[in-house]
Amino acid sequence: MITYNYDLPKIEEFVQLTDKELLEVGCGDGRLTALLVNKAAAVTAIDPDGSRIEAACKQINDVNFLVGSGEKLGFADGCFDIVLFSYSLHHQDCVKALSEAKRVLRQDGRILIIEPTYDGEFTLLVSVFEKDEPRRLQRTLAYIHSDTFNILRQDRYCVDHAYADKKALYDYFMTNYMTEPDDRAVEKMNAVLKSKKNDRPIIVKDMVTIVLIGN
């Protein structure tokens, strides 16, 4: 099971949420959104997956959940104080998405980006099923750190993903990431886990990058 409890303290360290209007791009089923809703003045959260938005709406109150893409935000110019990309920027055209984020920010607004590094354990496990994952992350992180943006602050921190045992881990990744049969999936995951595959629980560590960009 993935937890976002590691992320909220970092978010609060990087931006002031109180009295702010926040847009979360790539909210998924709202697990991080649920932690943000009581912190900010107003939260809007979008995701391209309608089924995930539907699930989030059923579980979380007081959030404006919408189906949408970061590449084309359906909002007026200058209407948010914070735009948060929560593990989502590398899943879209980062150039278009960041251009749109800047457009919808108020004059003194901030863009906050959370992305895994391309060589962390969790990312390597995802790469068993999505082979383009490391390249997408590398490309996205390189663009963020180009001369295009005013980076105000950045940091790295470790996130632990805990699974009861190897069966729970296999089930999680195969359910969420396997889009076509792969008879060698377990073998490939074991190559990443090494001796850790027999732990109970299995703790998959991932390094995460957080970057704060000024408008």
Secondary structure as UniProt FT lines:
FT   TURN            5..6
FT   HELIX           7..14
FT   TURN            18..19
FT   STRAND          21..25
FT   TURN            28..29
FT   TURN            31..32
FT   HELIX           33..36
FT   TURN            37..39
FT   STRAND          42..47
FT   HELIX           50..59
FT   STRAND          64..67
FT   TURN            70..71
FT   TURN            77..78
FT   STRAND          80..86
FT   HELIX           89..91
FT   HELIX           94..104
FT   STRAND          105..116
FT   TURN            118..119
FT   HELIX           121..129
FT   TURN            131..132
FT   HELIX           133..144
FT   TURN            147..148
FT   STRAND          150..163
FT   HELIX           166..177
FT   TURN            183..184
FT   HELIX           185..193
FT   HELIX           194..198
FT   STRAND          202..214
//
